[in-house]
């Protein structure tokens, strides 16, 4: 859809005259015709773009920018006043309700709040929420409009307006307002109104240790907005989370271990919440455990003062010094302190002995939703996700000898950095953490959301892996499976209405349309460092979530990581989903890695016998493939029953249209790692299969040996036939077993089941038995003729 059409269909009718006049600006880019159009020449050449045309166009752009900026500023101030008025009204109604509850003797006072009073407050708050959403959408559409018209101008004329007008946009930054504080306040107010002044309270981690859950599906539409510190006004930096990931830049062992999810793979990072002035830094170690070990992947961490981080990582500050104050204050038991000291020693030893240095920083703003006193459902939305290089390997000094670089803070989009130092993730990351009983389905709204057009499932997505791979293209050659998809548009046709709706009024379906070109569990500090506060906002959770999503200037879609786990595991999305099986459907993307091509190129570079052997192997493989294709085309094979592509919207729970197979190719010189679950039972299964074939081969060999005892020509021919079948089965099963073990060991995503072996064995046995019968009847016939 063209942006002009998208703008016309998405704008709010009451605000029509305050949007950018996109069509008029497009017309302003057209100069007059050199000659009048005629029937023979309906489109004569236009006059060249002159300085007067440029001045006229820039003046018109300035007027449009001033119009949009003024309206956005006025509406934003209006929202502030309306929210303050709503706070006052809610406080008065709640105070009256509390006074009535305290005065038990007066059962029906005149000023008792009625149910109608609360319903009116709900409608007012719903209207304010819709206005927040509309203003955010207004901002997004207009910002996109200015960017597109500038791009069109620079493309059609010889004048470059983008760098000049960027300064004007910075002078009137209507697109930079952050409405997070609005969302948080409205969440709290709506909670008070919906619960009639009695909001749910409790520790946000409660319920984590429960074994039996009583689920009420509708309850999970009441998710709260979590505020890190309820004692102060919410600020933009309160939602900022930054992490520094460490690794060895020569071996990339932590990157490789985390990518392959090998048993015991570790990740070491330093994390802080808020701005660069935060004094508390958390040193964390995440350890991956395979399911078959019976252990769970865990994240353990200690807190340090920012001034002590460099000394601790360099070994100049001992572990005893780190916990000296904690031991002196006596807030933790000696056992707890001993465990923390052991963790600190292990992290410090690993960093020093393995020469780990800062390599990648991740930054994002996180909005979290969770019921107070109940950790069974937790949703986090990470926006403005950005990865930044921290290493000094290319001769440039970034972090230097410090544990992090200091030339940036939380000033997204980090425009001061060169392009090779920053990776701005184009999507938001939506994570839903559920705790359900075995076999229990997630709530219906979760299933609807994951199946909608708003999200694209990316199991095992990792910020560390993605950022490190993108920022080190010349040094990282093993890529995560989702990397080739980054150039593919994940937007899908709209399937369900998820948009904000005012009371008694509907708007468009989605907050972000398809605007084509014109051509982890919530990580929180320990309870003593960060306080949780929430509000129970019923169906308006969707409204608040939509408002928060629409704040971005990007055309955001969400990627979702859905994890079902138990509450004792404080992990991010890349950890929790590591324990889940990868569900591969028929339309799951297929990935090809140029392993053989890379090996051949390497052999060609080395030369000599290495190249000769690789060349012979390559030609044999090509010949074998062609021969196999010929045999497959000749052999009669069952064909799939053709199905109509127009299957309707509800067949099998799928939408209409053909199922498409998506195939992605690794870039040249790179390999794609597809996650494969490998447990000890997989090796045992391969071994049992080989032993079964071996047993069958021995039985056939025994039959052949028994036939030899008869001594006649028929028995000899049958023995030879059974012996050949036994030897073929033996060598085939041995080769298949060795191939499977090699692929399992290397965690390769290949087809492990045997499609042709059993069929070939049956054919061989049929031939062997047929030979016995043919020889027997042939000899009997010859004997009859002689007589």
Buried (B, 14 or more C-beta within 10 A) or exposed (E): EBBBEBBEEBBBEEBEEBBBBBEEBBEBBEBEEEEEEEEEEEEEEEEEBEEEBBEEBBEBBEEBBEBBBEBBEEBBEEBEEBBEEBBEBBEEBBEBBEBBEEEEEEEEEEEEBEEEBBEBBBEBBBBBBBBBBBBBBBBBBBBBBBBBBBBBBBEBBEBEBEEEBBEBBEEBEBBEBBBBBBBBBBBBBBBBBBBEBBBBEBEBBBBBEBEEEEBEEEBBBBBBBBBBBEEEEBBBBBBBBBBBBBBBBEEBBBBBBBBBBBBEBBBBBBBBBBBBEBEBBBBBBBBBBBBEEEEBBBBBBBBBEBEBBBBBBEEEBBBEEBBEEBBEEEEBEEEEBEBBBEBBBBBBEBBEEBEBBBBBBBBBBBBBBBBBBBBBBBBBBBBBBBBBBBBBBEEEEBBEEEBBBEEBBBEBEBEEBEEEBBBBBEBBBBBBBBBBEEEEEBBEBBEEBBBBBBBBEBBBBBBBBBBBBBBBEEBBBBBBBBBBBEEEEBBBEBBEEBBBBBEEEEBBBBBBBBBBEEEBBBBBBEEEEBBBBBBBBBEBBBBBBBBBBBBBBBBBBBBBBBBBBEBEBBBBBBBBBBBBEBEEEEEEBEBEBBEEBBEBBEBEEEEEEEBEEBEEBBEEEEEEEEEEEEEEEEEEEEEEEEEEEEBEEEEEEEBEEEEEEEEBEBEEEBBBBBBBBBBEEBBEBBEEBBEEBBEBBEEBBEBBEEBBEEEEEBBBBBBBBBBBBBBBBBEBBBEBBEEBBEBBEEBBBEEBEBEEBEEBBEEBBEEBBEBBEEBBEEBEEEEEEEE
